Amino acid sequence: MIIEAAQITVAEGQQSQFEAALSRAIEILSMAHGYLGIEVHRGVERPAVYLLTIHWETLADHTEGFRGSELFTQWRALIGPFFAEPPLVEHWERLVER
């Protein structure tokens, strides 16, 4: 399993609209091959910053499958207009679970 961690800074004052759009975008994301689930976190000190942790079966399911698909185009069209800057996206592997 691969975890995609995406830190998204939303334009000031648009958090509610982003969260509504994200709810619809997650429905699209859930149709992607290899998608296993998502967690969404909002910053406490920086409430315009969101951390999305998206679980994928493989790295290619995200980077090649989803990112190269029409689903990604739809996903980005819903949430992209709210970005204050490009998201920081990194991929992680679990080493320890207790």
C-alpha positions in Angstrom: 0.0 0.0 0.0 1.1 3.5 -0.8 0.0 6.7 1.0 -0.2 9.9 -1.0 0.1 12.9 1.3 -1.2 16.1 -0.3 -0.9 19.4 1.6 -3.3 21.9 0.1 -3.5 25.6 1.0 -6.9 27.0 0.2 -7.4 30.6 -0.8 -8.4 32.6 2.4 -12.1 32.7 3.1 -12.9 29.8 0.7 -12.6 26.9 3.1 -16.3 26.1 3.2 -16.6 26.1 -0.5 -13.5 23.9 -0.8 -14.9 21.4 1.7 -18.2 21.2 -0.2 -16.3 20.7 -3.5 -14.0 18.1 -1.9 -17.0 16.1 -0.8 -18.1 15.8 -4.4 -14.5 15.2 -5.6 -14.1 12.3 -3.2 -17.0 10.5 -4.9 -15.0 10.8 -8.2 -11.8 9.7 -6.6 -13.4 6.6 -5.1 -14.0 5.3 -8.7 -10.3 5.2 -9.4 -8.6 1.8 -9.9 -6.4 1.0 -6.8 -8.1 3.6 -4.6 -8.4 2.3 -1.0 -9.5 5.3 1.0 -8.9 8.9 2.1 -8.5 10.9 5.3 -8.9 14.6 5.3 -7.4 16.8 8.0 -7.7 20.6 8.5 -4.9 22.6 10.1 -5.5 23.8 13.7 -2.9 26.6 13.6 -3.5 27.2 9.8 -7.1 26.4 9.1 -6.7 27.2 5.4 -4.3 24.2 5.1 -5.6 20.7 4.5 -3.8 17.4 4.6 -5.2 14.7 2.5 -3.9 11.2 3.0 -5.0 9.0 0.2 -4.4 5.2 0.2 -3.5 3.4 -3.0 -2.8 -0.2 -3.8 0.3 0.8 -5.8 2.2 4.0 -6.7 1.3 3.5 -10.3 -2.4 3.4 -9.5 -2.0 7.1 -8.5 0.8 8.4 -10.7 -0.1 6.7 -13.9 -3.6 5.4 -13.6 -5.5 8.1 -11.8 -3.3 11.1 -12.8 -3.6 10.1 -16.4 -7.4 9.6 -16.4 -10.5 11.6 -17.0 -11.3 11.1 -13.3 -8.3 13.2 -12.3 -9.5 15.9 -14.7 -12.9 16.0 -13.0 -11.3 15.8 -9.5 -9.0 18.7 -10.2 -11.7 20.8 -11.9 -13.8 20.6 -8.7 -11.1 21.5 -6.1 -8.3 23.2 -8.1 -10.0 26.6 -8.3 -9.7 26.9 -4.5 -5.9 26.3 -4.4 -3.9 29.3 -3.1 -0.7 27.6 -4.5 0.2 24.3 -6.0 -0.3 21.4 -3.6 2.7 19.6 -2.1 2.3 15.9 -2.9 4.5 13.1 -1.7 4.2 9.3 -1.5 4.9 7.2 1.6 5.3 3.6 2.5 4.4 2.3 6.0 7.3 0.9 7.9 5.8 0.4 11.4 2.2 -0.1 12.5 1.3 -0.7 16.2 
